Amino acid sequence: MATVTEWIEGARPRTLPNAVAPVLAGAGVAAQLDAFSWWQSLLALLVALSLIIGVNFANDYSDGIRGTDADRVGPLRLVGSGAARPRAVLTAALASLGVAGVLGLALVAATGRWWLLAGGAACLAGAWFYTGGRRPYGYAGLGEVAVFVFFGLAAVLGTVYVQAGTVSWAALGCAVAVGCFSTAVLTANNLRDIPTDVTAGKRTLAVRLGDAGTRRLYLGLALVPFLITLALAPAFPLALLAVLAAAPLLKPVRAVTGGATGPGLIPALRDTGMAMLVWSVLTALGLVLAA
């Protein structure tokens, strides 16, 4: 049986900024639109956290039973390492996704935004079929697209819409920025895993682009949020605070551009996620103060 510490590590806490950041950015936009609701933002946050934990356990299960995690470089995987039985990890995945579904349904019912149910169903399906099913899209190089859509566009715009009943160009900018940050986290992860993914037959976008192309993609994704900050500045000058998020991004950029491989890229995932979190907090603050 896996220990509590191993279960926590299996939930991949380093990925939690990918769930927190879009809700913070969306809440900031909602406040700027004079529509902020603390309990709706809290429910949206719990949905996002449950969803990403469910995704992580689902990936652990699906990759583990396929043998993809048999020779990992990164942190512990419960099934691949043999620390937990596949059925136990599958149960944890389904339970987490179930919690996300129930909380999402409660949020939709409380706000009357019923069409968001379709978006929620798409998120749950995306969570499972990333590495699950007969033809997982994560094995076909579409993982980055899904992360951009679900943890960028859907998460930010959903948080705004459920509170304000509308979205704005600032909301779209924040959604694109957070989506790029989240995609950069996955890109760094897949850059690290290129050798083992090639062996396992996992054709991620990083495998398709190759080492050099993936490093260029990461840098491009890391740059976009700051271009959006500059675009927001004329209407919301205090949004320029978000340029301070460049500080925690320096180390992962150096690691990627410096040719780091394997374990040397593990901190890049954490630091990119931290930069995303800082960017979202400071952007939300700038939007709130503008309101």
Residue, then its C-alpha position, 0 to 999 in steps of 0.5 A: m500500500a502506498t503511504v500518505t506521502e506517496w499519495i500526495e506526491g501522486a496527486r502532483p501538487r506541483t501542478l496545482p498552480n495550473a488550477v489556481a491561477p486561472v480562477l484567480a485571473g478570472a476572479g480579477v476580471a469579474a471584480q473589474l466587471d463589478a460582478f465578483s462573488w466570493w462563493q462562486s469563485l471558491l466553488a470554481l476553484l474547488v472544481a478546478l482543483s478536483l479536476i486537475i487532481g483527477v487528471n493527474f491520477a487518471n494519467d498515472y493509471s493509464d500511463g502505468i498500465r500501458g508501461t509508459d512510466a516503467d522507466r521514468v525520470g520525473p517524480l513518483r508515479l504510483v502505478g508505474s513504481g508499483a507503490a499502489r495498485p492500478r485499481a486504487v489509483l483508478t478509484a482515486a481518479l474517478a472520485s476526484l473527477g466525480v467531485a469536480g462534476v458534482l461541484g460544477l453542477a452545483l455551481v451551474a444550478a446556483t447561477g443558472r448558467w446551464w449551458l456551461l454543463a456542456g463545457g463541464a462535460a467536455c472538461l471531464a472527457g478531456a481529463w480522461f481521454y488525455t491518456g485514457g481510452r484506446r486512442p489517447y490524444g496525449y499520445a498523438g501530440l494534442g496534449e498542449v492544445a488541450v491544456f491551453v483550452f481547458f486550463g486557459l480558455a475554459a477555466v478563466l472564461g468560465t470563472v468570469y462568465v459564471q459570475a458576470g454572465t458575460v466575458s470581455w476582451a480583458a478576460l480573453g487576454c487573461a485566458v490566453a496568457v494563463g493558457c500559454f503558461s499552463t502549456a509551457v509547464l506541460t512543454a517543459n515536462n514533455l521536453r524532459d520526457i522525450p527520450t522515454d516517450v520515444t521508447a514508449g511510443k508516446r508521440t507528444l508534441a515535444v517528440r514531434l518537434g524534437d529537442a530544439g523545437t520544443r525549447r523554442l516553443y517553451l520560450g514563445l509560450a513564456l513570452v506571450p503573457f508579458l505581451i498581453t500585459l503590455a496590451l492590457a496596460p493602456a486600459f489598466p495601467l496597474a496590470l503592469l505589476a504582472v511584469l514582476a512575474a518575470a523574476p520567477l521565470l528566469k531560472p526555468v528559462r535559463a534551464v531550457t535555453g541552457g540545454a538542461t535535460g532529465p532531472g535538470l528540467i524538473p525545477a523548471l515545471r515548478d518555477t514556471g507554475m510559480a511564475m503563472l501564479v504570480w502573474s495571475v495574482l498581480t494581474a487580478l490585483g491590477l484589475v481589481l484596483a482599476a475597478 
